Every structure is written in structure tokens, then in C-alpha cells.
Amino acid sequence: MDIEFDQQETAQIVASLRRYFREELDQDLGEMRAKLLLGYFQQEIAPFAYNQGVKDAEAFFRGKAEDLTATCFEEGLTYWTKKRK
């Protein structure tokens, strides 16, 4: 699963990487090197975050599905009790 960014996202990430290197590491990172570094992160590191996101979503939906009756329950025959209020 390749994680890809559009041009605007790529530009923002590259700018952030360059700023990080400049302000935190006192190094100038050119645009080409920042793009190469981003490509490395996309290929090597991003799949870990993606997989964790899938696991978290699965756990969330499993929890909701296990308690579906409580989550999606609607009491019937309430016309008269709601009308009095």
C-alpha cells in the first residue's frame, strides 16, 4: 500500500522537513533532498502508521458492533409519553 500525497500536501511536508532540519538540526536541507527523504519515509515508515490506523479503526468498529443494540436502540411505543412533554 503506497501512501501518496497530492502536490499541495507534498509541498507542505517538504517545507516542514526543511524547517525542521534548519531549526532543530542547524542544517540546510535542499528541496530535492527533502523530497527524497519524504519518499523514504513514505516507503519505509508510513506503512507502520497506516497499519496502526487500520488496527485502531478495527478495534473502534468492533467495540461499536459488539454493543450495537445499546448504541442503536430506539424505544418503541413512545408516542403518548413524548406527546405529554
N, C-alpha and C positions, 0 to 999 in steps of 0.2 A: 504494500500500500504506500504509494508515494504521496507525500503531503506537499501540495503545491500552493504557492501564494500568487495572487494577481500582482500586476505591476505596482499598484499603489502600496500594497502590503509589503512587497519586496523592498521598495524604496524606503518605507518607514523603518523596516527592520535593519536594513543596511545602514541607515542614518543612526539608528540606536547602537548598533555594533561599533560603528566608527566613534561615536561619542563615548561609549564605554571604554574603548581602548585608549582614547585621548585622555579622559578624566580619571580613570581608575588605574590604568597601567602606564600612563605617560608615554604612549606610543602612538604614532600616526599610522592609521590603517587606511590604505587606499580603497577606493570603491571596488575595484576588481578583486582585491584580496578579501574584502568584506563579503562580496557575493560568493566567492569560493568557500569562505568559512560558513556562510549560511547554507550553501549546498551540502557541506559536510554535516552540519547539524541536522538538516532535513533528512539526510540518508541514514545517519548513524544514531542520532539521539531522539529525534521526533517520534519514531515508532514506539518508544517506551512511553511517552506521554499519551500518544494516541491509544495504545493498548490499555493504559490505566484509565483513560476516559471511558473506554468501552466497558471495562470491568465495573467502574463506578456507576455507569448508566444501567448496566445489567442488574446490579445489586439494588439500585433505586427502584427499577420497574418490578423486580421480583418481590420486593417488600410491598409495593403497592398492589401487585396482583394477589399476593398471599392474603391481604386484608381488603380485598376488593369489595366484599359485602359491606364492611364498615365504611369504606371510602366512598362508595357509590350507592348507598342505600337511601331510598326515599320512602317515607311512611305513606301508606295508602289511607283512604277514607278520612281525609283531614279537612274536607270542605267545611263542615259545620264548626269545627274547632277554630279554624283560621278565620271564618266569617265573623265570629263573635268578637274578635280583637279589633 
